[in-house]
Amino acid sequence: MSAFTNAISTFDGFLGFTGDDPTTEAEYTAALAASDNNMIGRESWFSGDAPTWTEIQTRITEQADTTTGLPQVTAKKKLMDLGLSEDEVKALVAATKV
């Protein structure tokens, strides 16, 4: 789940949406106004007022800063996800500090 989807789904009255995540306030506003990205049988993304773009961005930041939200991805984690061992990552980091 993306950071946007994770954040928006925590707001009261969220009904769902389809399509790509908006990446700007203008895209978000346009997506809310369009009907082609509503869930089947729904007339909007929310049963009440939709949160503002700023509220969503704040929620994304809050979730990234907690252990219950989406974790912040570090370079070390990315390298280990690629299959490098912790020793290999340490060696690589040490080599870049020269």
C-alpha positions as a Markdown table, in Angstrom:
| # | Residue | x | y | z |
|---|---|---|---|---|
| 1 | Met | 0.0 | 0.0 | 0.0 |
| 2 | Ser | 1.4 | 3.4 | -0.9 |
| 3 | Ala | 1.9 | 6.2 | 1.7 |
| 4 | Phe | -0.9 | 8.2 | 0.1 |
| 5 | Thr | -3.4 | 5.2 | 0.2 |
| 6 | Asn | -2.3 | 4.3 | 3.8 |
| 7 | Ala | -2.8 | 7.9 | 5.0 |
| 8 | Ile | -6.1 | 8.6 | 3.2 |
| 9 | Ser | -7.7 | 5.3 | 4.4 |
| 10 | Thr | -7.3 | 6.4 | 8.0 |
| 11 | Phe | -9.7 | 9.4 | 7.7 |
| 12 | Asp | -13.3 | 9.0 | 8.8 |
| 13 | Gly | -15.8 | 8.2 | 6.1 |
| 14 | Phe | -13.2 | 6.9 | 3.6 |
| 15 | Leu | -15.0 | 4.8 | 1.0 |
| 16 | Gly | -12.1 | 4.0 | -1.4 |
| 17 | Phe | -10.8 | 5.1 | -4.8 |
| 18 | Thr | -9.3 | 3.5 | -7.9 |
| 19 | Gly | -6.5 | 4.6 | -10.1 |
| 20 | Asp | -3.1 | 6.2 | -9.5 |
| 21 | Asp | -2.3 | 8.1 | -6.4 |
| 22 | Pro | -2.4 | 11.9 | -6.9 |
| 23 | Thr | 1.0 | 13.5 | -6.4 |
| 24 | Thr | 0.0 | 17.1 | -6.2 |
| 25 | Glu | -2.8 | 19.1 | -4.7 |
| 26 | Ala | -4.1 | 19.9 | -8.2 |
| 27 | Glu | -4.2 | 16.2 | -9.1 |
| 28 | Tyr | -6.0 | 15.4 | -5.8 |
| 29 | Thr | -8.6 | 18.1 | -6.3 |
| 30 | Ala | -9.2 | 16.9 | -9.9 |
| 31 | Ala | -9.4 | 13.3 | -8.8 |
| 32 | Leu | -12.0 | 14.1 | -6.1 |
| 33 | Ala | -14.1 | 15.9 | -8.7 |
| 34 | Ala | -14.0 | 13.1 | -11.2 |
| 35 | Ser | -16.3 | 10.2 | -11.0 |
| 36 | Asp | -14.2 | 7.6 | -13.0 |
| 37 | Asn | -12.0 | 6.9 | -10.0 |
| 38 | Asn | -14.7 | 6.2 | -7.4 |
| 39 | Met | -15.2 | 2.7 | -6.2 |
| 40 | Ile | -18.0 | 0.8 | -7.9 |
| 41 | Gly | -21.3 | 1.8 | -6.4 |
| 42 | Arg | -19.9 | 4.8 | -4.7 |
| 43 | Glu | -20.5 | 8.5 | -5.6 |
| 44 | Ser | -17.3 | 9.8 | -4.0 |
| 45 | Trp | -14.2 | 8.9 | -2.0 |
| 46 | Phe | -15.7 | 9.9 | 1.3 |
| 47 | Ser | -19.1 | 9.7 | 2.9 |
| 48 | Gly | -18.5 | 13.2 | 4.3 |
| 49 | Asp | -16.1 | 16.0 | 3.6 |
| 50 | Ala | -12.8 | 14.9 | 2.1 |
| 51 | Pro | -9.6 | 15.9 | 3.9 |
| 52 | Thr | -7.5 | 18.6 | 2.5 |
| 53 | Trp | -4.2 | 17.9 | 0.7 |
| 54 | Thr | -2.4 | 19.4 | 3.6 |
| 55 | Glu | -4.2 | 17.1 | 6.1 |
| 56 | Ile | -3.2 | 14.1 | 4.0 |
| 57 | Gln | 0.4 | 15.2 | 3.7 |
| 58 | Thr | 0.5 | 15.8 | 7.5 |
| 59 | Arg | -0.9 | 12.2 | 8.0 |
| 60 | Ile | 1.8 | 10.8 | 5.7 |
| 61 | Thr | 4.5 | 12.5 | 7.7 |
| 62 | Glu | 3.1 | 11.4 | 11.0 |
| 63 | Gln | 2.8 | 7.8 | 9.8 |
| 64 | Ala | 6.4 | 7.8 | 8.5 |
| 65 | Asp | 7.6 | 9.0 | 11.9 |
| 66 | Thr | 5.9 | 6.2 | 13.9 |
| 67 | Thr | 6.4 | 2.5 | 14.2 |
| 68 | Thr | 2.7 | 1.9 | 13.3 |
| 69 | Gly | 2.8 | 3.7 | 10.0 |
| 70 | Leu | 4.9 | 3.1 | 6.9 |
| 71 | Pro | 8.5 | 2.8 | 7.9 |
| 72 | Gln | 11.1 | 5.2 | 6.6 |
| 73 | Val | 13.3 | 3.3 | 4.1 |
| 74 | Thr | 17.0 | 3.7 | 4.7 |
| 75 | Ala | 19.8 | 3.1 | 2.2 |
| 76 | Lys | 21.0 | 0.3 | 4.4 |
| 77 | Lys | 17.6 | -1.4 | 4.2 |
| 78 | Lys | 17.5 | -1.0 | 0.5 |
| 79 | Leu | 20.9 | -2.6 | 0.1 |
| 80 | Met | 20.0 | -5.5 | 2.4 |
| 81 | Asp | 16.8 | -6.0 | 0.4 |
| 82 | Leu | 19.0 | -6.4 | -2.7 |
| 83 | Gly | 20.7 | -9.3 | -0.9 |
| 84 | Leu | 23.8 | -7.7 | 0.6 |
| 85 | Ser | 24.8 | -8.9 | 4.0 |
| 86 | Glu | 25.2 | -6.5 | 6.9 |
| 87 | Asp | 28.9 | -6.9 | 6.7 |
| 88 | Glu | 28.9 | -6.1 | 2.9 |
| 89 | Val | 26.7 | -3.0 | 3.6 |
| 90 | Lys | 29.2 | -1.8 | 6.3 |
| 91 | Ala | 32.1 | -2.3 | 4.0 |
| 92 | Leu | 30.3 | -0.4 | 1.2 |
| 93 | Val | 29.5 | 2.5 | 3.6 |
| 94 | Ala | 33.1 | 2.5 | 4.9 |
| 95 | Ala | 34.4 | 2.6 | 1.3 |
| 96 | Thr | 32.3 | 5.6 | 0.5 |
| 97 | Lys | 33.6 | 7.6 | 3.5 |
| 98 | Val | 37.1 | 7.6 | 2.1 |
